[in-house]
Amino acid sequence: MSEMVKFSSKMERDALEALRAHAADEGRTLAGLLTEAVQDYLAKKRVRPAFREAAEAVVAEHDELLARLAK
């Protein structure tokens, strides 16, 4: 596990209350949930641009078929 570093930030009250409730329901710490959320967010943002562009091209090319399959 990496070193934990304390920091300060702001968040909408409703979102923070929901996050705290979720942490309590899961038996986890707020810091643990925030760390996981940030790691997931960064992992999604690191998807290689070439793969993303290729996926978008396939979706654009076959959007009608994909829409029919989704029904």
C-alpha positions, 0 to 999 in steps of 0.5 A, spaced: 500 500 500 502 506 498 503 512 503 497 515 505 497 523 505 492 528 508 489 533 503 483 538 503 478 539 498 470 541 497 465 537 495 457 538 494 454 536 501 449 531 498 454 527 494 459 527 501 453 525 505 451 519 500 459 517 500 459 517 507 453 513 508 456 508 502 462 507 506 458 505 512 454 500 509 460 497 506 464 497 512 470 501 509 473 508 510 471 514 506 479 515 504 479 508 501 473 509 497 476 516 495 482 512 493 478 507 489 474 512 485 480 516 483 484 510 481 478 507 477 477 514 474 485 515 472 485 508 469 479 509 465 482 516 462 489 512 461 485 508 455 490 508 449 487 514 444 488 509 438 484 504 441 478 509 443 478 512 436 478 505 433 472 503 438 468 510 436 469 509 429 466 502 429 460 505 433 459 510 428 460 505 422 455 500 425 450 505 429 444 503 426 446 495 427 448 496 434 441 500 436 437 494 433 441 489 437 440 493 443 432 493 442 
